[in-house]
Amino acid sequence: MAHVAGGYPLYYDAINEKGLGMAGLNFVGNAKYQEPEKGRENVAQFEFIPWILSQCANVAEAREYLDRMNLVGTTFSEHFPAAQLHWLIADENEAITVECTAAGLNVYDNPVGVLTNNPPFETQMFMLNNYIGLSPKQPQNRFSDKLELKTYSRGMGALGLPGDLSSASRFARVAYTKLNSVSGDDEESSVSQFFHILGSVDQQRGCCEVAEGKYEITIYTSCCNASKGIYYYTTYDNHSVTAVDMHREKLDGTGLVTYQVDEKMKINFVN
């Protein structure tokens, strides 16, 4: 998914034909890019995703390229200043988080395979300790053997899982959902489950005000079949799944191929 400006794709997320995927997420206030240096490969943040995906087949190769890269804040144009981002890079076996801060470029193993926004990734991971007692199973009374306490509802094993829309709470919630959810064996079931997982952190218009009369919403949600090169997405108004198969295009082509995002709601009338 990308915004095309002057024929150049400014990617939000992407996947290549080898099965390596990458996404950039807001990291406002913490992202600080480096100054260009002679003798190093200076990569602007807006070209970071295609720079990695055009050269790397997996996370291991991406790590090698990151070692010699200098991530800089060169702007795309006067209308597109450098976005303050951090990134999730993943293949079928592992995931990493990349953050460029005042401390420099940091690459972290990402064992949960999810990312939201602030605070920095190490802090997000540490805060998962707050939820060490959560479980998809019903809890046992450990409060006191002097009280006869009983569960009165299903799902009480996850009591305490945050439900607000802050990025730290969404990180904990989607990590818990991803790590505990059970998917079916076929692709359609897996795609359906993926959208249910991300639905746990969906943002509805009106619930998160960022300015007078302006609200944070989930503009789109996407997932990929990394082995088949199929990109699935839904939008805020269109929950029908739309798919693009990269292998139906010329992978060695030199021209940019684009598709209009399908945002119109579709209702399936059965009578």
Secondary structure, DSSP 8 states (H G I E B T S, - for coil): -EEEETTEEEESEEE-TTS-EEEEEE-TTT---B---TTSEEEEGGGHHHHHHTT-SSHHHHHHHHHHEEEE---SBTTB----EEEEEE-SS-EEEEEEETTEEEEEE-TT----SSS-HHHHHHHGGGGTT--SS-----S-TTS-----STTGGGTT---S-SHHHHHHHHHHHHHH----SSHHHHHHHHHHHHHTT---TTSSEEETTEE----EEEEEETTTTEEEEEESS--S-EEEEGGGS-TT--S--------S-------
